[in-house]
Amino acid sequence: MNILVTGVAGFIGMHVARRLLQEGHTVVGLDNLNDYYEVALKQARLGQLADQPRFSFHLLDISDAPGMASLFSGGGFTHVVHLAAQAGVRHSLKNPLAYVNANMTGFAHVLEGCRHHEINHLVYASTSSVYGTNARLPFSEHDPADHPASLYAATKRANELMAHSYSHLFGLPTTGLRFFTVYGPWGRPDMAYALFTRAILENRPIQVFNQGRMRRDFTYVDDIVEGVVRVLAKPTKPNPAFDRLHPDPASSDAPWRIYNLGHHQPASLETFIGILERCLHKKAICEYLPMQSGDVEETFAGIADLAEAVGYQPQTSLETGLERFVSWYRSYYS
């Protein structure tokens, strides 16, 4: 495969690209290297890929329509993994237009490129945040997801609907993967596990929201990559059993599909902090705060559909994953 990976300097993008290169594919990476968080970390991730002969990199913003059209015209891509986005629930409260530009306008450019250049399969990142205020657990792709609690989640839900329109109108096979709280080496420094690690090592308090009454389906990055790679190799087909009188929110009579991609074992914030303390051999100083706007109390991925479709089973426990993260963190940040 000749694969375009957008957001290749991002946390998940770098890991996905590295795995695809290891499997012998050609990877063209795209990223704008914006300063939402430290650019040096993004450049260091690219350094993990730079010596691969089948890898090339384009410094480009997905909201740049002429640039994206030119990239697709000359790329000869067979598949696209779309991971570029403006991330972060809380940041969407401060800078909403960044989410519209990157997550909606940028995604439209990706869809147009795929449409005009006969891409075999577009796999794109969605998020567990689309479930918003849904209370039924575990979260199921077959339940509606129409009440997002943040603009970030709303733009990702919009991506799913935009993809469906292109699948329906142009026969483009698309698969959206709803990621659940991804963590691991090379992770984003604005994520809770990285913020907690730095604060604990520096003997500063950690901010624990909702008085610690939070549960998250923490998913190790290698398990996320495994799901992405398995799905990419199996282009979506129309659901022959799709019933227009009782439409399934997860599938369609077009080649369009939505899957949860998580660990299926949510952990409390208290448990998470306890494991991190053991990995760091230091106790945390906790500052308990109310729930933040845009957050939800619990996430829990139902993954039966993905297991049936591609044999996906997460392999990495929270203990093992945090040990690996802490080891990388100490090495990278000295």
Salt bridges, closest charged atoms under 4 A:
GLU23 OE2 - ARG19 NE 2.81
GLU23 OE1 - HIS25 NE2 3.77
GLU112 OE2 - ARG115 NH1 3.10
GLU112 OE1 - HIS116 NE2 3.23
ASP143 OD2 - ARG136 NE 3.38
ASP146 OD1 - ARG157 NH2 3.42
GLU160 OE1 - ARG157 NH1 2.70
GLU160 OE1 - ARG178 NH2 2.80
ASP190 OD2 - ARG188 NH2 2.69
GLU202 OE2 - ARG198 NH1 3.38
GLU202 OE1 - ARG204 NE 2.83
GLU226 OE1 - ARG19 NH1 2.91
GLU226 OE2 - ARG230 NE 2.65
ASP243 OD2 - HIS246 ND1 3.19
ASP248 OD1 - HIS142 ND1 2.73
ASP253 OD2 - ARG244 NH2 2.73
GLU277 OE1 - LYS283 NZ 3.46
ASP295 OD2 - ARG90 NH2 2.81
GLU298 OE2 - ARG215 NE 3.10
ASP305 OD2 - HIS142 NE2 2.45
ASP305 OD2 - ARG257 NH2 2.93
